[in-house]
Each structure stands twice: as C-alpha cells, then as structure tokens.
Amino acid sequence: MGPGLRRDLVRAEIASHQMPDHQHLSAETHTRWRRVWLALLCLYGVAVVADIAAHLVSDARAGQSWHDPANLAVAFSAGLFWPADLVTSLLLPH
C-alpha cells in the first residue's frame, strides 16, 4: 500500500466519522423532529394569515378597496415574508 493510498484511506475514515450518521437516530427521534417542524410550519402559516389580514384591514381603514388585485398581491407577498415585513415596519417611519 503506497503512502498516497494510505493517506486517502485515512482521510476517508476521518471524514466518515465527522459526518452525522442519521441511521443512529431512532424512529422516535425522527417522529419528534417531524412534529416539531410541523408545529413550526403551522405557526408560520398562522403568522402569514394574520399578516395578510392586517394588511387588508389597514388598506380598508385607509379608504382603499381591499378587493383591488394590487392590494391583494401586496398583502399576500407581505404575508409570505412577514419577518422582513416586521423589520421594515419597525425601521421605516410611519
């Protein structure tokens, strides 16, 4: 066995120990993580709906028609990106 081959084998063995092995996780752990991700996704969805509603209500209070496609598009896009919407609403003057 040459020094180059030995070096490559050692590197491969080190790399295999550094990579997380998902096979060692139990089925219960996978189920728990799936539930956590599902709960986070549901919370994100609730925040999306709340932000869309807040934008449409503010349009209605400003005297604009919330049925207007432009207002619906802005409300929908702001709802999807509500974390950025919160930051910009805090940074921009009213």
Contacts in CASP RR format, 6 or more apart in sequence:
PFRMAT RR
TARGET T0000
AUTHOR 0000-0000-0000
METHOD contacts of the structure
MODEL  1
MGPGLRRDLVRAEIASHQMPDHQHLSAETHTRWRRVWLALLCLYGVAVVA
DIAAHLVSDARAGQSWHDPANLAVAFSAGLFWPADLVTSLLLPH
47 79 0 8 1.000
47 82 0 8 1.000
48 79 0 8 1.000
48 80 0 8 1.000
48 82 0 8 1.000
51 75 0 8 1.000
51 78 0 8 1.000
51 79 0 8 1.000
51 82 0 8 1.000
51 85 0 8 1.000
52 75 0 8 1.000
52 76 0 8 1.000
52 78 0 8 1.000
52 79 0 8 1.000
55 71 0 8 1.000
55 74 0 8 1.000
55 75 0 8 1.000
55 78 0 8 1.000
55 79 0 8 1.000
56 66 0 8 1.000
56 71 0 8 1.000
56 72 0 8 1.000
56 75 0 8 1.000
57 66 0 8 1.000
59 65 0 8 1.000
59 66 0 8 1.000
59 68 0 8 1.000
59 71 0 8 1.000
59 75 0 8 1.000
60 66 0 8 1.000
64 71 0 8 1.000
65 71 0 8 1.000
66 72 0 8 1.000
66 75 0 8 1.000
78 85 0 8 1.000
79 85 0 8 1.000
END
